[in-house]
Amino acid sequence: MSYNASESRPKRALKGSTVDLANLNAFIAVAETGSFSIAGERLHLTQPAVSKRIAALEQQLKVRLFDRLGREVSLTEAGRALLPRAYRILNVLDDTRRALTNLSGDISGRLTLATSHHIGLHRLPPLLRAFTRAHPQVALDIQFLDSEVAYEEILHGRAELAVITLAPATAAPVKAVPVWSDPLDFVAAPEHPLALKQRISLEDVAQHPAVFPGGNTFTHHIVQRLFEGQGLTPNIAMSTNYLETIKMMVSIGLAWSVLPRTMLDEQVARLPLDGIQLDRQLGYILHTERTLSNAAKAFMALLDRSADGCAGVGTDANVAT
């Protein structure tokens, strides 16, 4: 869900003051970006206009919401207290709008969909093509984010659905629905010492430098747990969130890594580790306490029907985990 400022929005009461929702939008934007100018870009406003809205909100609530030290902007204690309440106010309003719109049965309006670069480029194109043809009245707002960031977008109500690499465990109020199983393979350059062996163990692999997905990614945690389960520590020489960058580094012999099987070709060699089967689950997540639009429900149904049936789509672009 994208919070765009609008002068015509209705107003709500907060702590006895009349607070314009556009001012709350500006407050959230500054709180999330830590910058008045970047918040202005997000809201399509000038920096002075954002500052004016924040000043109006502070005057209405009779508290200072931000500390401004040079170029640094940080929330005050009052600002930190207001932020979750501001989210709830706007989420309740948007939830109400969706519930009322759904009564018509129409599949229209805006669908904010977060997805990782890898899934967005390798899995979703056929589904997006089918969805837009079936529901031309839906305006898709696709946000390409790391899976972990997309999870936060769902948790805070800024996106209706996220199609991502699923976390090993998902806690309420977020619900995870698996769609595709994504096998992962250990890989190295064809001329790498590991690739030249007939059989290798995880202990052999741990002795060579590796390039890993970033430490904040779900994929990193999946692989890390495999090594920890055998009492081993991988030799992580480099890390990046971009799978195509990892593949390039592997292909030129800098290190070994783990990649989705759909990305393997003649540039990299699959390492023959006996008895090790590693995979991750790709799917979608949603917030169970929000009302989903008819458009979101239609896209979920399409994902459910396509489970493990969507072929990968190649790309030369850098792709994130």
Protein Blocks (a to p, Z undefined) as FASTA:
>chain_A
ZZdddfkbccddeehiacdfklmmmmmmmmmnopaklmmmmnopafklmmmmmmmmmmmn
opafbdcehjbccddfklmmmmmmmmmmmmmmmmmmmmmmmmnopagdjddddddfklmm
mmmmmmmmmmmmmmmmbccddddddfklmmmmmmnopafbdcddddfbdcdfbdcddfbd
cdddddddfklmklmpmbdcfklmmmpccddddfkbmklmmmmmmmmmnopacddfbdcf
bfklmmmmmmnopaccdddfklgcfkbccdddehiacdddddddddfkbccdfklmmmmm
mmmmmgopaccdddfbdcdZZ
